[in-house]
Amino acid sequence: MTRKALLLLTLVSTSVVGMGYILSDKNRPAFRWLTTLATGAPSAPVEKAASTAPVVLPSTDPTPKPPSGNALGFMLASVAEQYEQSTRYPAWSIPLSDAQATAYQGNRYEPVSLPLEGDGQFTVTLEKYRFTRGETILVAAAIQGAQVVGRSLTATLEKPDSRQTVASITLEQAGSAGYFEGTLEASEEPGEYRLIVEARLDARPVRHASPLTIEPYLGDFGGLGEPYVSDNNLIIPVRFSPEEPGFYALSAQLYSGQRPVAQLQVEQRLDGTSDTVNLKAHGTVLANETEAGQFQLRHIQIRQLPARPGDRTNYAFGPRKGYVFTPPDLDNLTDTPAVNPESEQRAVLLRQLADKF
């Protein structure tokens, strides 16, 4: 019993010495987390160790600092200012830059190029993207590169969902080497289609796919009426005889000489009793055109709006050259912002929100 008591006393003494070191001032930094965990209080600044080397603890707050209130206020003020500038113009008459005029063209086909080995290209070009049923589709293909090209290419029109072929032709070489042409008839039902042009390059088949649509016949454009000024607008009457009654949306680009001025648009029901749709150019886009010469409507597009949800929107287009006309006296037009109560209320709310920062 004496030997066991002595062993027990030794173990207790060793534990007391170890605990004393743990709780000593010299070892306080390494175990400060223990007291913090027990009390839930934030830790105090770390004291220097006996070696005078600073103890650096990693940050425990990973949350990034939010942007300053001034930056947020500046952003909101910029948004409010841009919105106020845009609401100066009515939705049916907005100013047009050169880049926007190109982007807003409604029936423009972008040639699609397929890269080939050795920096070669296989390019298919169409004169437009939307074809009215019964029109001729001119297909042109060009192959550039060191590949050996067959003497002819095939062009196939197919339905994208079923891959069913509805028309097929052979493109023959025309003019310079590597250039091929052929024509298809857009006689199929209106809808989306895919044009597949296949060539043999180095005795291997290569397929090029391009999308296009066939549109129903919607009616005929009959030129322009006599433009006139009403209130603070230039009214441009456009004659269109629809094949079927319904709601239509007409849009066009207004040019002064060769310079784009405005994008114009209007929606109207046409039922056969009237074949005139009035486009309006607001004074905010024409006030500085007092000495303008000839005006022109370009890229004229009309859409037959769906009668029921789920119906497709059908498209038709005015003459390629557009319509040229001499505007009336525009001296009475002023650069007065359009009045839109809802837009003005939104602008006020944005400005009030920006002022709070």
C-alpha positions as CSV (number, residue, x, y, z in Angstrom):
1,M,0.0,0.0,0.0
2,T,2.9,2.4,0.8
3,R,4.4,1.8,-2.7
4,K,1.0,2.5,-4.4
5,A,0.5,5.7,-2.3
6,L,3.9,7.0,-3.3
7,L,3.2,6.4,-7.0
8,L,-0.1,8.2,-6.7
9,L,1.5,11.2,-5.0
10,T,4.1,11.4,-7.8
11,L,1.4,11.5,-10.5
12,V,-0.6,14.2,-8.7
13,S,2.5,16.4,-8.3
14,T,3.4,16.1,-12.0
15,S,-0.1,17.1,-13.0
16,V,-0.1,20.1,-10.7
17,V,3.3,21.3,-12.1
18,G,2.0,20.9,-15.7
19,M,-1.2,22.7,-15.0
20,G,0.8,25.5,-13.3
21,Y,2.8,25.9,-16.5
22,I,-0.3,26.0,-18.6
23,L,-1.8,28.7,-16.5
24,S,1.4,30.7,-16.1
25,D,1.9,34.1,-17.6
26,K,4.7,32.9,-19.9
27,N,2.3,30.5,-21.7
28,R,-0.7,32.7,-21.7
29,P,-0.9,33.5,-25.5
30,A,-0.9,29.9,-26.7
31,F,-4.0,29.0,-24.7
32,R,-5.9,32.2,-24.5
33,W,-8.5,30.5,-26.8
34,L,-9.4,28.3,-23.8
35,T,-10.6,31.1,-21.6
36,T,-12.2,32.9,-24.5
37,L,-14.2,29.7,-25.4
38,A,-15.3,29.3,-21.8
39,T,-16.4,32.9,-21.2
40,G,-17.6,33.9,-24.7
41,A,-15.7,37.2,-24.4
42,P,-13.6,38.6,-27.2
43,S,-9.9,38.1,-26.8
44,A,-7.7,40.9,-25.7
45,P,-4.6,42.0,-27.6
46,V,-1.9,39.4,-27.7
47,E,1.0,40.1,-25.4
48,K,4.6,39.7,-26.5
49,A,6.4,36.5,-25.7
50,A,9.7,36.4,-23.8
51,S,11.6,36.4,-27.1
52,T,10.0,39.7,-28.0
53,A,8.8,38.3,-31.4
54,P,5.3,39.4,-32.1
55,V,2.6,36.8,-32.3
56,V,0.3,37.3,-35.4
57,L,-3.1,35.7,-35.3
58,P,-5.1,35.2,-38.6
59,S,-8.2,37.3,-39.1
60,T,-11.4,35.6,-38.0
61,D,-13.7,37.9,-40.1
62,P,-13.9,36.8,-43.8
63,T,-16.7,39.3,-44.6
64,P,-15.5,41.8,-47.3
65,K,-16.1,45.5,-46.6
66,P,-19.0,46.9,-48.5
67,P,-18.4,49.9,-50.9
68,S,-18.7,53.3,-49.3
69,G,-22.0,55.1,-49.3
70,N,-20.5,57.8,-51.6
71,A,-19.7,55.2,-54.3
72,L,-23.2,53.7,-54.2
73,G,-24.8,57.2,-54.2
74,F,-22.7,58.2,-57.3
75,M,-23.8,55.0,-59.1
76,L,-27.4,55.6,-58.3
77,A,-27.1,59.3,-59.4
78,S,-25.6,58.2,-62.7
79,V,-28.4,55.7,-63.3
80,A,-31.0,58.4,-62.5
81,E,-29.3,60.8,-64.9
82,Q,-29.1,58.3,-67.7
83,Y,-32.8,57.4,-67.2
84,E,-33.8,61.0,-67.2
85,Q,-31.9,61.5,-70.5
86,S,-33.6,58.5,-72.1
87,T,-37.1,59.6,-71.1
88,R,-36.7,62.8,-73.0
89,Y,-37.6,60.8,-76.1
90,P,-40.9,59.0,-76.6
91,A,-40.7,55.2,-77.1
92,W,-41.9,55.6,-80.7
93,S,-39.2,58.1,-81.7
94,I,-35.7,57.6,-80.4
95,P,-32.4,59.0,-81.7
96,L,-30.2,56.8,-83.8
97,S,-26.4,56.6,-84.1
98,D,-24.5,55.0,-87.0
99,A,-23.8,51.8,-85.0
100,Q,-27.4,51.5,-83.8
101,A,-28.7,52.0,-87.4
102,T,-26.7,49.0,-88.5
103,A,-27.7,46.9,-85.5
104,Y,-31.5,47.7,-85.9
105,Q,-31.7,46.5,-89.5
106,G,-34.5,44.0,-89.4
107,N,-33.6,41.7,-92.3
108,R,-29.8,41.6,-92.3
109,Y,-27.9,38.3,-92.8
110,E,-24.5,37.9,-91.2
111,P,-22.3,35.6,-93.3
112,V,-21.2,32.6,-91.3
113,S,-17.6,31.3,-91.8
114,L,-16.5,27.7,-91.0
115,P,-12.7,27.5,-90.2
116,L,-10.7,25.0,-92.2
117,E,-7.2,23.6,-91.7
118,G,-4.4,25.8,-92.7
119,D,-6.2,29.1,-92.0
120,G,-8.8,28.3,-94.6
121,Q,-12.5,29.4,-94.5
122,F,-15.8,28.0,-95.8
123,T,-18.3,30.9,-96.0
124,V,-22.0,30.9,-97.0
125,T,-23.8,34.2,-97.8
126,L,-27.5,35.0,-98.2
127,E,-28.9,38.3,-99.3
128,K,-31.2,38.4,-96.3
129,Y,-32.4,36.3,-93.4
130,R,-36.2,36.3,-93.9
131,F,-37.7,35.4,-97.2
132,T,-41.4,35.8,-98.2
133,R,-43.0,32.7,-99.4
134,G,-42.5,32.4,-103.2
135,E,-39.3,34.4,-103.3
136,T,-36.0,33.1,-104.8
137,I,-33.2,32.3,-102.4
138,L,-29.8,33.1,-103.8
139,V,-27.1,31.0,-102.1
140,A,-23.5,32.0,-102.5
141,A,-20.5,30.0,-101.1
142,A,-16.8,30.7,-101.0
143,I,-14.0,28.4,-100.0
144,Q,-10.5,29.9,-99.3
145,G,-7.5,27.8,-98.4
146,A,-5.1,25.1,-99.7
147,Q,-7.8,22.4,-99.8
148,V,-8.6,20.6,-103.0
149,V,-12.3,21.5,-103.7
150,G,-14.7,19.5,-105.8
151,R,-16.3,21.0,-108.9
152,S,-19.7,21.5,-107.3
153,L,-21.5,21.9,-103.9
154,T,-24.9,20.9,-102.8
155,A,-27.4,23.1,-100.9
156,T,-30.2,21.5,-99.0
157,L,-33.1,23.2,-97.2
158,E,-34.4,21.2,-94.2
159,K,-36.7,21.5,-91.2
160,P,-34.6,21.8,-88.1
161,D,-36.8,19.7,-85.9
162,S,-37.3,16.7,-88.1
163,R,-34.2,17.1,-90.4
164,Q,-36.6,16.5,-93.3
165,T,-35.3,17.8,-96.7
166,V,-37.7,20.1,-98.4
167,A,-35.5,21.4,-101.3
168,S,-32.1,20.7,-102.7
169,I,-29.9,22.2,-105.5
170,T,-26.4,22.0,-106.8
171,L,-24.2,25.1,-106.5
172,E,-22.0,25.5,-109.6
173,Q,-18.7,27.3,-109.7
174,A,-19.2,30.9,-110.9
175,G,-16.5,33.5,-111.7
176,S,-13.3,33.1,-109.6
177,A,-12.1,29.8,-108.3
178,G,-13.6,28.7,-105.0
179,Y,-16.8,30.7,-105.5
180,F,-20.2,28.9,-106.0
181,E,-23.8,30.0,-106.6
182,G,-27.3,28.6,-106.9
183,T,-30.9,29.4,-106.2
184,L,-33.7,27.8,-104.2
185,E,-37.4,28.6,-104.2
186,A,-38.9,29.6,-100.8
187,S,-42.2,27.8,-101.5
188,E,-42.5,25.9,-98.3
189,E,-44.8,26.6,-95.3
190,P,-43.8,29.7,-93.2
191,G,-41.4,28.8,-90.4
192,E,-37.8,28.3,-89.4
193,Y,-35.5,26.4,-91.7
194,R,-31.8,25.4,-91.9
195,L,-29.7,25.6,-95.0
196,I,-27.0,22.9,-95.3
197,V,-24.3,23.5,-97.9
198,E,-22.0,20.5,-98.4
199,A,-18.6,20.5,-100.2
200,R,-15.9,17.9,-100.7
201,L,-12.6,19.2,-99.5
202,D,-9.6,16.9,-100.0
203,A,-12.1,14.2,-101.0
204,R,-13.9,14.5,-97.6
205,P,-17.4,15.9,-97.0
206,V,-17.7,19.2,-95.1
207,R,-21.1,20.5,-94.0
208,H,-21.9,24.2,-93.4
209,A,-25.3,25.1,-91.7
210,S,-27.1,28.5,-91.7
211,P,-30.5,29.4,-90.3
212,L,-33.2,31.3,-92.3
213,T,-37.0,31.8,-92.1
214,I,-39.8,31.7,-94.7
215,E,-42.5,34.3,-94.0
216,P,-46.1,34.4,-95.3
217,Y,-47.3,37.2,-97.7
218,L,-48.6,40.0,-95.5
219,G,-49.6,42.6,-98.0
220,D,-48.2,45.4,-100.2
221,F,-46.5,48.8,-99.4
222,G,-48.0,51.6,-101.5
223,G,-45.5,54.5,-100.8
224,L,-45.8,57.6,-98.7
225,G,-48.5,60.1,-98.2
226,E,-47.8,63.8,-97.8
227,P,-45.7,64.4,-94.6
228,Y,-46.9,67.2,-92.3
229,V,-46.2,68.7,-88.8
230,S,-48.7,68.2,-86.0
231,D,-48.1,69.4,-82.4
232,N,-44.4,68.7,-81.9
233,N,-44.2,65.8,-84.4
234,L,-43.4,65.2,-88.0
235,I,-46.1,62.8,-89.3
236,I,-45.0,60.5,-92.1
237,P,-48.0,58.5,-93.6
238,V,-47.0,55.1,-94.8
239,R,-49.4,53.2,-97.1
240,F,-49.8,49.4,-96.5
241,S,-52.6,47.2,-97.7
242,P,-52.7,44.1,-95.4
243,E,-53.7,40.6,-96.7
244,E,-55.5,39.9,-93.5
245,P,-57.0,42.2,-90.8
246,G,-55.2,42.3,-87.4
247,F,-52.7,44.2,-85.3
248,Y,-49.5,45.3,-87.0
249,A,-46.3,47.0,-85.8
250,L,-44.5,49.2,-88.3
251,S,-40.9,50.4,-87.9
252,A,-38.4,52.3,-90.0
253,Q,-35.2,54.3,-89.8
254,L,-35.4,58.1,-90.6
255,Y,-32.3,59.5,-92.4
256,S,-31.4,63.1,-93.2
257,G,-29.3,62.7,-96.3
258,Q,-26.9,59.9,-95.4
259,R,-27.1,60.4,-91.6
260,P,-29.4,58.4,-89.4
261,V,-31.7,60.5,-87.3
262,A,-34.3,58.3,-85.5
263,Q,-35.8,54.9,-85.1
264,L,-39.6,55.2,-85.6
265,Q,-42.3,52.7,-84.7
266,V,-46.0,52.4,-84.2
267,E,-48.6,49.7,-83.6
268,Q,-52.0,49.9,-85.2
269,R,-55.0,47.7,-86.1
270,L,-55.5,47.4,-89.8
271,D,-58.9,46.0,-91.0
272,G,-59.1,47.1,-94.6
273,T,-61.0,50.4,-94.0
274,S,-57.7,52.3,-94.0
275,D,-54.3,51.4,-95.4
276,T,-52.3,54.2,-93.9
277,V,-50.0,53.9,-90.8
278,N,-48.6,57.2,-89.4
279,L,-45.0,57.2,-88.2
280,K,-44.1,60.1,-86.0
281,A,-40.7,61.8,-85.5
282,H,-40.7,63.8,-82.3
283,G,-39.3,67.3,-82.0
284,T,-36.5,66.1,-79.7
285,V,-34.8,64.3,-82.6
286,L,-35.7,66.9,-85.3
287,A,-35.3,70.3,-83.6
288,N,-31.8,70.7,-85.1
289,E,-32.8,69.6,-88.6
290,T,-34.3,73.0,-89.6
291,E,-32.1,73.2,-92.7
292,A,-32.4,69.6,-93.7
293,G,-32.7,68.6,-97.3
294,Q,-34.0,65.3,-98.5
295,F,-35.3,62.8,-95.9
296,Q,-35.5,59.0,-96.3
297,L,-37.2,56.1,-94.7
298,R,-34.9,53.0,-94.7
299,H,-35.2,49.4,-93.5
300,I,-39.0,49.5,-93.3
301,Q,-40.4,46.5,-91.5
302,I,-43.9,45.5,-90.6
303,R,-44.8,42.7,-88.2
304,Q,-48.1,40.9,-87.9
305,L,-48.6,40.5,-84.2
306,P,-49.8,37.2,-82.8
307,A,-53.6,36.9,-82.5
308,R,-53.3,34.3,-79.7
309,P,-50.5,33.4,-77.3
310,G,-48.2,30.9,-78.9
311,D,-48.7,32.1,-82.5
312,R,-45.6,33.2,-84.3
313,T,-44.9,36.8,-85.3
314,N,-44.8,37.2,-89.1
315,Y,-42.6,39.7,-90.9
316,A,-42.7,41.7,-94.2
317,F,-40.4,44.4,-95.5
318,G,-40.6,47.6,-97.5
319,P,-38.7,48.3,-100.7
320,R,-34.9,47.8,-100.5
321,K,-34.3,51.5,-101.5
322,G,-36.8,52.8,-99.0
323,Y,-38.7,56.1,-99.7
324,V,-37.2,59.5,-100.3
325,F,-39.3,62.6,-99.5
326,T,-38.9,66.4,-98.9
327,P,-39.9,67.3,-95.4
328,P,-42.2,70.3,-94.7
329,D,-41.1,73.3,-92.7
330,L,-39.7,72.1,-89.4
331,D,-39.1,75.5,-87.7
332,N,-42.0,74.9,-85.3
333,L,-40.5,71.7,-83.9
334,T,-38.8,72.2,-80.5
335,D,-36.4,70.2,-78.4
336,T,-39.0,69.8,-75.6
337,P,-38.9,66.5,-73.7
338,A,-41.8,64.2,-74.2
339,V,-44.4,64.0,-71.4
340,N,-44.8,60.6,-69.8
341,P,-46.1,60.7,-66.2
342,E,-45.0,57.2,-65.4
343,S,-41.4,57.8,-66.6
344,E,-41.3,61.1,-64.7
345,Q,-42.4,59.3,-61.5
346,R,-39.7,56.7,-62.0
347,A,-37.0,59.4,-62.5
348,V,-38.1,61.2,-59.3
349,L,-37.9,57.9,-57.3
350,L,-34.4,57.2,-58.7
351,R,-33.2,60.7,-57.9
352,Q,-34.7,60.5,-54.3
353,L,-33.0,57.2,-53.8
354,A,-29.6,58.6,-55.0
355,D,-30.0,61.6,-52.7
356,K,-30.1,59.4,-49.6
357,F,-26.5,58.4,-50.0
